[in-house]
Amino acid sequence: MALKRKPRKEETAEIEEKVEEVVKEAHTSKPVPEAQGTPEAQGTPEAQVPQNTKSGGLPMVAGAATFALEELRNGFIPDFGTLSRLKAGQGDIVDQDDNSLGKFVDVEVYSFNSRFTISPNDDDAEADVVRYSLDGVVLDDGSGVTVKDYLAELKQDWPDANVKEYFEVVGPLLGSDEESPDLDMVVQLQLSPTSRKSFENHRTQMTFKIARGKATADDSRFVRFTATAKSSRGKKWTMLAASQSLLRG
């Protein structure tokens, strides 16, 4: 459906400044090395397309110097509460006030950031035993306790305790199935572990498209997230499936 544009809300100078830096870097094209056989040509390990592994890593793709969107990983990490938050609802996508945006949203990716949850993985456990980490190594509560040590502590009482990685995608909301007051605003979109895997699949497909000349690096930044019903072992949830968006900011 056609969407009516909403006037932009005021944003803090700090957010605008940080976002401007991220956008500037994202729009800066980086040369692709001509040779692929030397360490200098292949770039740093973090920037390479992952090597083929048992865990499903990709082989190096001719013509693709970096994995799609890798330069935007942890590019801009906003303080909690400074941006509107979107997430999967019950068969749809909702904002922080549980207003439905319908079945899909289109976002231009400024940054995508990892978030790790360390929990008992038990519905009967109290919520205050759940801990969080930004890097998957140390808890973010200022205690200095490592994720590994806290997980071991939880497993003493909850054998199924685990660590789950989420993504938060930061960028302007370009469009949505239903009207939203956040249209054209920079938002945070939370991706569950299954939604994160779909986003990673999108990055994989775009990496190959770029290598084959079927898409540009800029194309990969425009993503549509579609609410998709999933079920497993009697449990039902909504996954956000990522695909290339045709909208542009």
N, C-alpha and C positions, 0 to 999 in steps of 0.2 A: 504494500500500500504506500501511497505517496505520503511523505512525512513533512510536516510544517516545521520549519526551523524555529528554534527557541532562542531568545537573546542569551548571550553568555552571562554567567554569574561572575562576580568578582572573585579573583584568585589571588593568593598571597604573592608578594614580589619574589619570595624565595622559591616557590614552586615554579613560577614563570621562568625565573633565571635558570634553574636546573633543567627544566624541560627544554628550554631553548638550546642549551648546550648539547643535550642528548639528540635533539632533532638535527642540529648542525652536523654532529658527528655521523648520524645515520645517513644524511644526504651526501656525505663526502665519499666519493667513489674511491676505492682502493685498487691499485694495479694488480692484475693477475700475473704471477710469475710465468715466464715463457718456458723455463726448464722445470721438470718435475723430479729430477734425479738427485738433487743435492739438498742437504738440510736447509740451506738458505732459500732455495726455491720453494720448499715445502712449507716454510714458515714455522712458527712455534707450535709445540704439541697441542696447545689449547685451541689454536686457530685452524688446525687441520680437520678435514673430514675424517671421522674416526676410522681406524683400520678394521678390517674384517675380523670379528671375534666370535666366540661361541655365544656371547650375549646379544649378538645381532648387530654389531657395529658395521658401518659401511666401509667398503674399500675406497681408496682415493679415486675421485672422479676427475677425469681429464677435463681441464678447463674450469674447475671449481676450486678456487684457492681456499675457501672457507666454507664451513657448514652454514647454511642459510640462517640469518639472524643472529649468529653467534656473537657478533660485535655489540649486540644490544643486551646481552646477558648481564643482569645486575647493573645496567647503565644508569638507572634512576630509581632509588628506593625511597619512596615518600614516607614521612612520619605517619604513624597510625592516626586515622581520623581526619587527615587533611584532604582526602579525595573520596568521592562517592564510591561505594563498593557494590559490585554486581556479582551474582553467583547463580548457580543452578537452583531452580525451585522444584516444584512438583510438575514436571513435564514442560516447564518453561524457564525463563531467565528472569530473576527478580533483582530489585535494588535493595539497599539497606533498610528501606521501610516496607519491604515485601510487596512493592508495586510491581506488577508484571510488565515486562518489556516484550512479551510474546515468545515466539519460538526461536528467534535468532537476533543476534546483534552483529554489527560490523565495526571493527576496531582497527585503528592504525597503531601498530606496535611501536612504542617508544622504548620500552624496556620489558624484559620478563625476568622475574626474580624467584629463586627457590625459597621455599619455606618448609621446614621439617617439623613434623609433629611426633612426639615420643609419648605413647599412651599405653595403658594396660590392655587395650583391645578387648575390653569387657564392658558390656552395657551396664553391669551392676556396680562398676567402680565409680568412685567419686570424681567429679570433674576437676577438682583441684590438684590431682596427681598428674594431670597432663602437663607436659612441658613443651617448649618450642625452641627452635634453633634456626638461625639464618644461614649458617654454613654447613650444618650437619656434623659439626665437630664439637662445638661448645654450646651449652644452653644460653639463651639470650636473657636470662633473668639476673645476670650479674653475679651469679654464684661462683663462676669459674669451673663448675662441674662439667665434665665431658659428656657428650651424648652416649658414648659407649658405657661409661660408668653408671649413668642414670638408668639406662636400659637394663643393665645387669641387676640393678637394685629393684627395678619393677618386676623383673622375671622371678624374683624370689617369692613374690605373692601372686603374680599373674604370669604363668608360663607362656601365654600367647602374646605378651607385650611386644610391640614392634615400633619401628620408625617408618613413617610414610612421608614421601616428598610431594609437596604441592607446588604449583606455580601461581604467581600473581602476574597478570599481564597489565601493563600500564600504558595508556594511550588515549587519544580522543575517541569518543563514541561517534562514529560517522553515520550510523543508521540503526534502526531497530524495527522489529515486526510491529510493535505497538509504540505509540508516542511516549517520549520520555523527557522530563525536564533536564536530563543530563546530555541531551543531544549537543554535539560539538564541544562538550566539556571533557577534560582529561579525567578518566575513571580508572579504578582498579577492578579487574575481573579475576575472580578466584577460580582456579582450575584444580579439581580433585585429582588424585593419582591416575584415575582412568582418563579424565579429560586431559591431563598433562601428557599422557601417552599419545592421545590423538593430536595434540599440538606438536609433539615431537615427530609424529608421522608426517604432518604437514611440512615441517622443516625438511624432512628427508626428501619428500616428493619435490619440493621447490628447489632443493640442492641439485637434483638430477635435471629438472627443467632448465635451470640456469646453465648447467654444464652443456646441455644440448641446444642452447639458444632458443628455447621455447618460452623463456620468461627472463625477467631482469631481477637483480637483487632488490630493487624497489618494490617489485610486485609482491615479494614474499612478506612485506611488512603490512599488507592490507589483508586482514583475516576475517572471515565470517565464522562465528561460533553458533552452532545449531543445537538446540536442546533435543536429546535423543534418549528414549526410554531404554534402560538396560535392566537385566535381571540375572541373578546367579545364586544358586543354592537357597532359593526361597526368598532372597532379598531383592528389592527393586529400588532403583535410583535413577537419577537423570544425569547423563553424561553430556558434556559440551563438545561436540565434534567440530574440529577445525578444518577449514577449507579456504581456498583463495577467494577473496572478495573482489568484486568488480567496482566497488565504490572507491572514490579517492577524496582526500581531504581538500 
